[in-house]
Amino acid sequence: ELTHDLEMKELEARQQDVLDRELEEKCRAIEAQLQEKEKDNLELRKELQHKETLVAALRSSLRTKERRFLEELKRRSHRVTILDTELQKQTEAAAYLS
């Protein structure tokens, strides 16, 4: 009976060793996957940072263009007002002369 108990314990120990090795292999595989995901994540963060920089530059450019457009619009509106006033004066002068 002691021999049987000893054989059972040896069998259990071998099975435990096999399980331990399998778990170690799974851990290594998962750690490798984790490292790969971390590498991918780092690359994606760099790409995101680059795109955020581009977006900031585009927004700045858009604000500059919008500012220029509004200034040009203001100048043209002022010019139209001046020309409209001159036209009104000329129309009044022509009406007075006729």
HUCORDA-V884093 format. One record per backbone hydrogen bond with DSSP energy under -0.5 kcal/mol. NH is the residue of the N-H (numbers start at 1). CO is the residue of the C=O. Records with the same first field share a line. If there is no record, write none. Layout:
NH: CO, CO
//
This chain:
5: 1
6: 2
7: 3
8: 4
9: 5
10: 6
11: 7
12: 8
13: 9
14: 10
15: 11
16: 12
17: 13
18: 14
19: 15
20: 16
21: 17
22: 18
23: 19
24: 20
25: 21
26: 22
27: 23
28: 24
29: 25
30: 26
31: 27
32: 28
33: 29
34: 30
35: 31
36: 32
37: 33
38: 34
39: 35
40: 36
41: 37
42: 38
43: 39
44: 40
45: 41
46: 42
47: 43
48: 44
49: 45
50: 46
51: 47
52: 48
53: 49
54: 50
55: 51
56: 52
57: 53
58: 54
59: 55
60: 56
61: 57
62: 58
63: 59
64: 60
65: 61
66: 62
67: 63
68: 64
69: 65
70: 66
71: 67
72: 68
73: 69
74: 70
75: 71
76: 72
77: 73
78: 74
79: 75
80: 76
81: 77
82: 78
83: 79
84: 80
85: 81
86: 82
87: 83
88: 84
89: 85
90: 86
91: 87
92: 88
93: 89
94: 90
95: 91
96: 92
97: 93
98: 94
//
